Amino acid sequence: MSDDGHPRGRIRRRRARTVLLVVAVLVVLAVAGAGVFFMTTRKPPLDAANAYFGDLAAGDFAAAYDRLCDESKAAVAEDRYVGSLERSLAGIFAVEAYSANPFTVDVNGSRAAVDFEVTYVEAGTDDVTLDLRREGGSWRPCIDTGLFTITSAPTTTAPATTGPATTTTVAPEPAPT
């Protein structure tokens, strides 16, 4: 017995319970903090990226274009973007499925990158990183517009009156698997 009339075992159990309660509260607070961090920093760009790939998978290329950042829209016209995707994401390159890894979302200020695995109807899978930019409070995909136009000089050896460089539309192709 202790000096105050309580058995030592009861005091030890009470102390152990208090320590466990404090540890449990700290764990709950840490998990809640991680959840808040994810919901405020990682989820918004992830949602924007999923919506963009959802439009691509559904074949709604005009809606996908509307989601693009201002820089991408300024670099490629909607008709060129839509036409290129209609040709390149048809048939074996049609998007069958896509999945993002929420743990690899990289946010750096007003820029983010989301890693996806894209599965094509008959062309296997491809790992894709979609870059995004925060504009006006919304996250918007910023694509490599070089995939949609190539500026090249004329290929003939005619006199210099052949004119200026021409722009040719090309279809983006997934990387080989």
TAUR-V609473 format. One line per field, one symbol per residue. phi: phi as a letter, one per 30 degrees, with the letter a starting at -180 (. if undefined). A space follows every 10 residues. Layout:
phi=???
This chain:
phi=.ddcjcdddd dddddddddd dddddddddd ddddddeddc ccdedddddd ddddddddic ddddddddde dddddbdedd ddddddddcc idcddcaabc cddcdccbic bbbbcbcccc ebcibbcbcc dbbdbhicdb dccddddcbb cbdecdcded ddjdecccdb cdcdddc
